[in-house]
Amino acid sequence: MMGINMDKKKLGMEFFGVMVIVMVAHSGDQHPMLTGLTAGLMYTMAMGISGGHLNPAITIGLMATKKMDAQEGGQYIAAQILGAVAAFLMADIVLGESIANAAETGGAIELWQDMAAMTFAGFILMIVWITTLDDNKTGFAMGGFAVGMIYWMLESSGFTAWNPGAHLAQGIWTSIMATELTIDLATFWMFWIFPTVGILLGIVLWEWFEAEEEAKTDVVEADE
């Protein structure tokens, strides 16, 4: 029974955290600083409960590197997408905000630039996440602040194609409201693949650095 309750807490935190971040990002003046502060708060809250993923790309990256069970990861992704859908529902129906169709590109001129930018965004997000929040390396408050700063930076750049769950949820919501498919299937795939590739690169790089550090420690201990 305790395990079930803990799972509910984790999934509920992933749902709530994503819902709040996406709702703030798509409400009112949509100020990047406010989105960043909100993201920082949500990651600080979520890290001690669910691990603070709040992004399917992070969850997929951890699943791909065997750091998370596939079944649990699937539940996380579902909770994240549902949280984003709930955010668009609140912003549209309750707050009366106009929700645009999900982006067809990341905003760059060339397709390869979109791919590179999505990969870079995922990489930067993962490096900050894994070096601050993972295992509470710097304290959840400081780690949450660091991730929030990355959100602020990405939002300020006008590039918001780094969260595949929010992108899919936006497409789902606008499709429901328009009673027709508004997702561009020709480019939809890249919103999932390239942020996740960036996440994986971040994990691989960090593990390489950790392995190097452990090797140096072993050499020092052997010399002693």
C-alpha beads as a LAMMPS data file, in Angstrom:
LAMMPS data file: protein, C-alpha beads

224 atoms
223 bonds

1 atom types
1 bond types

-500.0 500.0 xlo xhi
-500.0 500.0 ylo yhi
-500.0 500.0 zlo zhi

Masses

1 110.0

Atoms # bond

1 1 1 0.000 0.000 0.000
2 1 1 2.872 2.342 0.803
3 1 1 4.390 1.684 -2.636
4 1 1 1.120 2.574 -4.350
5 1 1 0.807 5.796 -2.371
6 1 1 4.410 6.710 -3.215
7 1 1 3.763 6.086 -6.916
8 1 1 0.718 8.347 -6.742
9 1 1 2.795 11.069 -5.108
10 1 1 5.474 10.812 -7.789
11 1 1 3.021 10.851 -10.691
12 1 1 0.961 13.585 -9.050
13 1 1 4.073 15.740 -8.640
14 1 1 5.085 15.237 -12.281
15 1 1 1.526 16.118 -13.366
16 1 1 1.291 19.180 -11.127
17 1 1 4.782 20.477 -11.864
18 1 1 4.368 20.334 -15.634
19 1 1 0.855 21.779 -15.424
20 1 1 2.005 24.841 -13.481
21 1 1 5.077 25.515 -15.664
22 1 1 3.143 25.195 -18.937
23 1 1 0.189 27.235 -17.674
24 1 1 2.462 30.098 -16.610
25 1 1 4.390 29.892 -19.898
26 1 1 1.173 30.236 -21.916
27 1 1 -0.744 32.737 -19.784
28 1 1 -0.806 36.515 -19.584
29 1 1 2.247 38.328 -20.918
30 1 1 4.212 35.074 -21.002
31 1 1 7.278 36.646 -19.388
32 1 1 10.374 34.390 -19.613
33 1 1 11.594 35.402 -16.148
34 1 1 8.296 34.363 -14.546
35 1 1 8.395 31.041 -16.404
36 1 1 11.962 30.485 -15.218
37 1 1 11.125 31.273 -11.587
38 1 1 8.089 29.006 -11.762
39 1 1 10.157 26.194 -13.251
40 1 1 12.765 26.647 -10.521
41 1 1 10.112 26.371 -7.824
42 1 1 8.489 23.312 -9.400
43 1 1 11.821 21.503 -9.832
44 1 1 12.743 22.301 -6.231
45 1 1 9.431 20.830 -5.061
46 1 1 9.540 17.819 -7.371
47 1 1 13.128 16.672 -6.884
48 1 1 12.571 15.233 -3.428
49 1 1 9.319 13.528 -4.452
50 1 1 9.511 12.297 -8.042
51 1 1 13.110 13.020 -8.990
52 1 1 12.091 16.206 -10.773
53 1 1 11.896 15.133 -14.410
54 1 1 9.003 17.364 -15.572
55 1 1 10.034 16.718 -19.169
56 1 1 9.548 13.487 -21.185
57 1 1 12.988 13.916 -22.790
58 1 1 14.635 13.569 -19.365
59 1 1 12.520 10.520 -18.551
60 1 1 13.262 8.859 -21.905
61 1 1 16.972 9.569 -21.474
62 1 1 16.999 7.914 -18.050
63 1 1 15.036 4.946 -19.407
64 1 1 17.402 4.554 -22.372
65 1 1 20.425 4.468 -20.057
66 1 1 18.790 1.905 -17.737
67 1 1 18.502 4.413 -14.900
68 1 1 14.728 4.071 -14.796
69 1 1 12.312 1.181 -15.223
70 1 1 10.387 1.324 -18.519
71 1 1 6.987 0.861 -16.859
72 1 1 7.579 3.623 -14.341
73 1 1 9.022 5.838 -17.059
74 1 1 5.932 5.342 -19.198
75 1 1 3.756 6.395 -16.272
76 1 1 5.897 9.502 -15.768
77 1 1 5.576 10.475 -19.438
78 1 1 1.798 9.992 -19.350
79 1 1 1.540 12.155 -16.211
80 1 1 3.704 14.871 -17.800
81 1 1 1.641 14.989 -21.006
82 1 1 -1.654 14.982 -19.095
83 1 1 -0.339 17.784 -16.887
84 1 1 0.472 19.865 -19.960
85 1 1 -2.964 19.151 -21.483
86 1 1 -4.556 20.272 -18.210
87 1 1 -2.474 23.464 -18.360
88 1 1 -3.722 24.312 -21.857
89 1 1 -7.291 23.564 -20.757
90 1 1 -6.916 25.963 -17.815
91 1 1 -5.239 28.663 -19.907
92 1 1 -7.836 28.406 -22.674
93 1 1 -11.136 27.729 -20.897
94 1 1 -10.579 29.285 -17.470
95 1 1 -8.170 32.151 -18.201
96 1 1 -9.419 32.841 -21.712
97 1 1 -5.988 32.773 -23.329
98 1 1 -5.711 32.120 -27.052
99 1 1 -3.730 28.915 -27.601
100 1 1 -1.828 28.802 -30.885
101 1 1 -1.309 25.594 -32.809
102 1 1 1.735 23.573 -31.829
103 1 1 4.868 24.838 -33.550
104 1 1 5.797 23.222 -36.846
105 1 1 9.476 24.142 -36.416
106 1 1 11.734 25.252 -33.599
107 1 1 11.897 28.764 -35.015
108 1 1 15.210 28.540 -36.877
109 1 1 15.613 29.302 -40.574
110 1 1 16.879 25.879 -41.645
111 1 1 15.722 22.442 -40.485
112 1 1 19.237 21.416 -39.465
113 1 1 19.430 24.520 -37.259
114 1 1 16.231 23.442 -35.488
115 1 1 17.697 19.983 -34.948
116 1 1 20.952 21.413 -33.601
117 1 1 19.137 23.887 -31.327
118 1 1 16.832 21.192 -29.912
119 1 1 19.805 18.934 -29.256
120 1 1 21.745 21.751 -27.584
121 1 1 18.756 22.705 -25.423
122 1 1 18.339 19.116 -24.234
123 1 1 22.077 18.834 -23.578
124 1 1 22.259 22.022 -21.517
125 1 1 19.127 21.118 -19.549
126 1 1 20.503 17.666 -18.711
127 1 1 23.958 18.897 -17.716
128 1 1 22.425 21.413 -15.303
129 1 1 19.887 18.861 -14.025
130 1 1 22.397 16.080 -13.429
131 1 1 25.085 18.307 -11.898
132 1 1 22.771 20.080 -9.456
133 1 1 19.526 18.234 -8.805
134 1 1 20.485 14.569 -9.288
135 1 1 21.249 12.975 -5.891
136 1 1 20.772 16.429 -4.309
137 1 1 24.363 17.425 -5.164
138 1 1 23.913 21.136 -4.431
139 1 1 20.692 21.129 -2.429
140 1 1 17.306 21.030 -4.089
141 1 1 16.753 24.783 -3.763
142 1 1 19.984 25.675 -5.566
143 1 1 19.451 22.933 -8.139
144 1 1 15.910 24.086 -8.819
145 1 1 17.151 27.657 -9.219
146 1 1 19.783 26.517 -11.728
147 1 1 17.248 24.631 -13.846
148 1 1 14.901 27.623 -13.630
149 1 1 17.660 29.827 -15.036
150 1 1 17.980 27.469 -18.011
151 1 1 14.218 27.700 -18.593
152 1 1 14.497 31.497 -18.434
153 1 1 17.344 31.479 -20.946
154 1 1 15.506 29.189 -23.381
155 1 1 12.241 31.126 -23.109
156 1 1 14.063 34.452 -23.597
157 1 1 15.638 33.157 -26.788
158 1 1 12.162 32.563 -28.212
159 1 1 13.006 28.898 -28.656
160 1 1 10.425 26.787 -26.826
161 1 1 10.776 23.471 -28.664
162 1 1 12.731 21.697 -25.957
163 1 1 9.837 20.032 -24.097
164 1 1 8.227 17.360 -26.296
165 1 1 5.425 16.715 -23.796
166 1 1 4.255 20.335 -23.854
167 1 1 4.480 20.395 -27.648
168 1 1 2.366 17.237 -27.981
169 1 1 -0.159 18.473 -25.405
170 1 1 -0.508 21.777 -27.255
171 1 1 -1.195 19.852 -30.460
172 1 1 -3.725 17.624 -28.703
173 1 1 -5.562 20.566 -27.164
174 1 1 -5.727 22.680 -30.309
175 1 1 -6.821 19.608 -32.306
176 1 1 -9.664 19.029 -29.842
177 1 1 -10.767 22.651 -30.023
178 1 1 -10.499 22.801 -33.818
179 1 1 -12.047 19.303 -34.231
180 1 1 -9.282 18.520 -36.702
181 1 1 -5.640 17.512 -36.513
182 1 1 -3.433 20.584 -36.043
183 1 1 -0.148 18.734 -35.479
184 1 1 2.267 18.805 -38.407
185 1 1 3.168 15.132 -38.709
186 1 1 6.017 15.951 -41.112
187 1 1 8.037 17.671 -38.368
188 1 1 6.419 16.307 -35.184
189 1 1 9.063 13.616 -34.736
190 1 1 11.963 16.025 -34.336
191 1 1 10.412 17.629 -31.238
192 1 1 10.865 14.263 -29.496
193 1 1 14.051 12.931 -31.037
194 1 1 16.492 15.832 -30.833
195 1 1 15.839 17.106 -27.279
196 1 1 16.168 13.465 -26.194
197 1 1 19.433 13.104 -28.126
198 1 1 20.715 16.157 -26.255
199 1 1 19.644 14.618 -22.938
200 1 1 21.475 11.385 -23.804
201 1 1 24.625 13.281 -24.755
202 1 1 24.495 15.063 -21.403
203 1 1 24.167 11.766 -19.519
204 1 1 26.994 10.113 -21.492
205 1 1 29.321 13.085 -21.001
206 1 1 28.626 13.278 -17.277
207 1 1 29.176 9.536 -16.814
208 1 1 32.466 9.806 -18.719
209 1 1 33.656 12.574 -16.390
210 1 1 32.571 10.570 -13.343
211 1 1 34.394 7.486 -14.626
212 1 1 37.553 9.567 -15.131
213 1 1 37.259 10.950 -11.602
214 1 1 36.758 7.476 -10.124
215 1 1 39.775 6.178 -12.050
216 1 1 41.943 8.980 -10.656
217 1 1 40.696 8.249 -7.129
218 1 1 41.527 4.553 -7.528
219 1 1 45.054 5.415 -8.692
220 1 1 45.605 7.711 -5.690
221 1 1 44.330 5.068 -3.270
222 1 1 46.548 2.425 -4.894
223 1 1 49.607 4.660 -4.546
224 1 1 48.863 5.146 -0.864

Bonds

1 1 1 2
2 1 2 3
3 1 3 4
4 1 4 5
5 1 5 6
6 1 6 7
7 1 7 8
8 1 8 9
9 1 9 10
10 1 10 11
11 1 11 12
12 1 12 13
13 1 13 14
14 1 14 15
15 1 15 16
16 1 16 17
17 1 17 18
18 1 18 19
19 1 19 20
20 1 20 21
21 1 21 22
22 1 22 23
23 1 23 24
24 1 24 25
25 1 25 26
26 1 26 27
27 1 27 28
28 1 28 29
29 1 29 30
30 1 30 31
31 1 31 32
32 1 32 33
33 1 33 34
34 1 34 35
35 1 35 36
36 1 36 37
37 1 37 38
38 1 38 39
39 1 39 40
40 1 40 41
41 1 41 42
42 1 42 43
43 1 43 44
44 1 44 45
45 1 45 46
46 1 46 47
47 1 47 48
48 1 48 49
49 1 49 50
50 1 50 51
51 1 51 52
52 1 52 53
53 1 53 54
54 1 54 55
55 1 55 56
56 1 56 57
57 1 57 58
58 1 58 59
59 1 59 60
60 1 60 61
61 1 61 62
62 1 62 63
63 1 63 64
64 1 64 65
65 1 65 66
66 1 66 67
67 1 67 68
68 1 68 69
69 1 69 70
70 1 70 71
71 1 71 72
72 1 72 73
73 1 73 74
74 1 74 75
75 1 75 76
76 1 76 77
77 1 77 78
78 1 78 79
79 1 79 80
80 1 80 81
81 1 81 82
82 1 82 83
83 1 83 84
84 1 84 85
85 1 85 86
86 1 86 87
87 1 87 88
88 1 88 89
89 1 89 90
90 1 90 91
91 1 91 92
92 1 92 93
93 1 93 94
94 1 94 95
95 1 95 96
96 1 96 97
97 1 97 98
98 1 98 99
99 1 99 100
100 1 100 101
101 1 101 102
102 1 102 103
103 1 103 104
104 1 104 105
105 1 105 106
106 1 106 107
107 1 107 108
108 1 108 109
109 1 109 110
110 1 110 111
111 1 111 112
112 1 112 113
113 1 113 114
114 1 114 115
115 1 115 116
116 1 116 117
117 1 117 118
118 1 118 119
119 1 119 120
120 1 120 121
121 1 121 122
122 1 122 123
123 1 123 124
124 1 124 125
125 1 125 126
126 1 126 127
127 1 127 128
128 1 128 129
129 1 129 130
130 1 130 131
131 1 131 132
132 1 132 133
133 1 133 134
134 1 134 135
135 1 135 136
136 1 136 137
137 1 137 138
138 1 138 139
139 1 139 140
140 1 140 141
141 1 141 142
142 1 142 143
143 1 143 144
144 1 144 145
145 1 145 146
146 1 146 147
147 1 147 148
148 1 148 149
149 1 149 150
150 1 150 151
151 1 151 152
152 1 152 153
153 1 153 154
154 1 154 155
155 1 155 156
156 1 156 157
157 1 157 158
158 1 158 159
159 1 159 160
160 1 160 161
161 1 161 162
162 1 162 163
163 1 163 164
164 1 164 165
165 1 165 166
166 1 166 167
167 1 167 168
168 1 168 169
169 1 169 170
170 1 170 171
171 1 171 172
172 1 172 173
173 1 173 174
174 1 174 175
175 1 175 176
176 1 176 177
177 1 177 178
178 1 178 179
179 1 179 180
180 1 180 181
181 1 181 182
182 1 182 183
183 1 183 184
184 1 184 185
185 1 185 186
186 1 186 187
187 1 187 188
188 1 188 189
189 1 189 190
190 1 190 191
191 1 191 192
192 1 192 193
193 1 193 194
194 1 194 195
195 1 195 196
196 1 196 197
197 1 197 198
198 1 198 199
199 1 199 200
200 1 200 201
201 1 201 202
202 1 202 203
203 1 203 204
204 1 204 205
205 1 205 206
206 1 206 207
207 1 207 208
208 1 208 209
209 1 209 210
210 1 210 211
211 1 211 212
212 1 212 213
213 1 213 214
214 1 214 215
215 1 215 216
216 1 216 217
217 1 217 218
218 1 218 219
219 1 219 220
220 1 220 221
221 1 221 222
222 1 222 223
223 1 223 224
